[in-house]
Amino acid sequence: MAGIIGKKIGMTSVITPEGKKHACTVIQAGPCVVTQVKTVESDGYAAIQLGFGEAKVKNAGKPMIGHFAKAKTTPKSKVAEFHFDQAMSLGDTVTVDLFAEGDFVDAIANTKGKGFQGVVKRHGFAGVGGSTHGQHNRLRAPGSLGASSFPSRVFKGMRMAGRMGGTRVKMMNLAVLKINKENNLLVIKGAVPGSNGSYILIEK
């Protein structure tokens, strides 16, 4: 298992040699620097910490500046941990060479925040019904909650209006259609969570 940190660029379409057109997501994957090597002896588990993007030194505290200085690199704007099968050292660089066309990867990111939404948008409710028979401004209402004199409360987990989006999501088994090694770009079949410019973790 291995992975890399990337940034979502946008979406495009790719036509395969068979003539099929696929919607794809373009991701700038790396280059990432190994900023810490965790071992079972020192940390209780084995993992590789990668750093991606450039952060302003004035926005990084002295502990973080010293942390990245051990890897002889500048402060990074995003760090994440991955499990690598091969041995890695401080200061090593991970690029899109980690992947090959035809690989299947997992994409992890935060979804777009939608704010406070009603039950029709949040859960796909159909609404109360038609606009006749006394229905006024009720087309997108949740309807009855099913609680009366017993149990005189609303059960936990009831699907109601509330905050939607902004959650961590993992999309699995996405095919890598193209790789641009010169610009560190991955073209992945389908959509991945997050808005353009957001950070994405890619695992294989």
C-alpha positions in Angstrom: 0.0 0.0 0.0 1.2 3.5 -0.8 -0.2 6.9 -1.4 0.4 10.6 -2.3 -1.1 14.0 -1.6 -2.7 15.9 -4.5 -4.8 18.9 -5.3 -7.9 18.8 -7.4 -7.5 20.8 -10.6 -10.9 20.2 -12.3 -12.8 17.9 -14.6 -12.4 16.9 -18.2 -13.3 14.1 -20.6 -11.2 11.4 -22.1 -12.0 9.3 -25.2 -10.6 5.8 -25.1 -9.2 3.9 -28.1 -12.5 2.0 -28.2 -14.3 5.3 -28.8 -15.9 5.6 -25.3 -16.0 9.0 -23.7 -15.4 9.1 -19.9 -15.8 12.0 -17.5 -12.5 12.4 -15.6 -11.0 14.4 -12.7 -7.5 15.9 -13.1 -5.4 15.9 -10.0 -2.0 17.4 -9.4 -0.4 14.5 -7.5 2.8 15.6 -5.8 5.7 15.9 -5.7 5.6 15.1 -2.0 8.6 15.1 0.4 9.0 12.5 3.1 9.0 14.7 6.2 8.9 11.9 8.9 9.5 8.2 9.1 7.5 6.6 11.9 8.6 3.2 13.3 7.1 0.7 15.7 10.0 1.2 18.1 9.6 5.0 18.3 5.9 5.7 17.6 4.2 2.3 18.1 3.3 1.9 14.4 5.0 2.2 11.0 4.1 5.0 8.6 5.5 7.6 6.3 4.5 11.2 6.6 4.4 13.2 3.3 4.4 16.9 2.9 2.8 18.7 -0.1 2.5 22.3 -1.2 4.5 25.3 0.0 3.4 27.2 3.2 4.6 30.6 4.1 7.3 30.5 6.7 5.7 33.4 8.7 2.6 31.3 9.1 4.5 28.3 10.5 5.5 28.0 14.1 9.0 27.3 15.2 8.2 23.6 16.1 6.9 23.0 12.5 9.9 24.8 10.9 12.2 22.6 12.9 10.2 19.5 12.0 10.5 20.2 8.3 14.1 21.3 8.6 15.0 17.7 9.7 14.0 16.6 6.2 15.9 19.6 4.7 12.8 21.1 3.2 10.6 24.2 3.6 7.3 24.2 5.6 4.5 22.3 3.8 0.8 23.3 3.6 -0.5 19.8 3.8 0.9 16.7 5.5 -0.6 13.1 5.6 0.5 9.6 6.6 0.6 6.6 4.4 1.8 3.0 4.7 4.5 2.2 2.2 5.7 -1.4 1.5 9.2 -0.2 0.5 11.6 1.6 2.8 11.7 5.4 2.7 14.1 8.0 4.1 13.8 11.6 5.2 13.9 13.9 2.3 12.9 11.4 -0.3 10.4 12.6 -3.0 7.3 10.8 -4.1 5.9 11.6 -7.5 3.2 10.3 -9.9 5.8 7.6 -10.9 4.1 5.7 -8.0 1.2 5.0 -10.3 0.7 3.5 -13.7 -2.1 3.7 -16.3 -4.7 1.1 -15.5 -4.2 1.2 -11.8 -7.2 1.4 -9.4 -6.9 4.0 -6.6 -8.9 5.3 -3.7 -9.5 9.1 -3.3 -10.1 10.6 0.1 -11.2 14.2 0.6 -13.8 16.4 2.2 -17.0 16.9 0.3 -18.3 20.4 -0.7 -20.2 22.1 2.2 -23.8 22.7 1.4 -24.8 24.5 4.6 -28.2 23.9 6.3 -30.5 22.1 3.9 -34.0 20.7 4.0 -35.0 17.0 3.8 -35.7 17.1 0.0 -32.1 18.0 -0.8 -30.5 16.3 2.1 -32.3 13.0 2.1 -34.2 12.9 -1.2 -37.7 13.2 0.3 -40.5 13.7 -2.2 -42.3 16.4 -0.1 -45.8 16.3 1.3 -47.7 16.1 -1.9 -49.7 18.2 -4.4 -50.5 21.9 -4.0 -54.3 21.3 -3.7 -56.5 20.2 -0.7 -55.2 22.8 1.7 -51.5 22.4 1.0 -49.9 25.8 1.2 -46.1 26.2 1.0 -45.7 22.5 2.1 -44.2 21.0 -1.0 -40.8 20.5 0.6 -41.9 19.9 4.2 -40.7 16.7 6.0 -44.2 15.7 7.1 -45.1 13.8 10.3 -42.2 12.6 12.5 -44.2 9.6 13.8 -44.0 10.6 17.5 -47.2 11.1 19.5 -48.2 10.5 23.1 -45.9 7.5 22.9 -42.9 7.7 23.0 -43.4 11.5 23.2 -40.0 12.2 21.7 -38.1 12.0 18.4 -36.0 9.0 17.9 -32.2 9.5 17.4 -31.2 9.3 13.8 -34.4 10.6 12.4 -33.8 12.0 8.9 -34.5 15.7 9.2 -33.2 19.0 8.0 -29.7 19.9 9.0 -26.1 20.6 8.0 -25.1 18.9 4.8 -21.7 18.2 3.2 -18.3 19.0 4.5 -17.6 15.4 5.5 -14.7 13.1 4.9 -15.5 10.7 2.0 -13.5 7.8 0.4 -14.2 6.9 -3.2 -12.8 3.5 -4.0 -11.6 1.7 -7.1 -11.2 4.7 -9.4 -9.3 3.9 -12.6 -6.2 5.9 -13.6 -6.7 6.6 -17.3 -3.7 8.9 -18.0 -0.6 10.2 -16.3 1.4 13.3 -17.2 4.7 12.9 -15.5 6.1 16.2 -16.7 3.4 18.2 -14.8 2.6 15.6 -12.1 -0.9 15.1 -13.2 -3.2 12.2 -12.7 -6.4 11.7 -14.8 -8.8 9.6 -12.9 -12.1 8.2 -14.2 -15.1 9.6 -12.6 -15.6 12.3 -10.0 -13.8 12.7 -6.7 -15.1 14.6 -3.6 -14.1 18.1 -2.9 -14.0 21.4 -4.7 -11.4 22.6 -7.2 -8.2 23.5 -5.3 -8.9 21.2 -2.4 -6.5 18.6 -1.1 -7.0 14.9 -2.0 -5.3 11.8 -0.7 -4.7 9.2 -3.3 -4.1 5.6 -2.2 -3.2 2.5 -4.2 
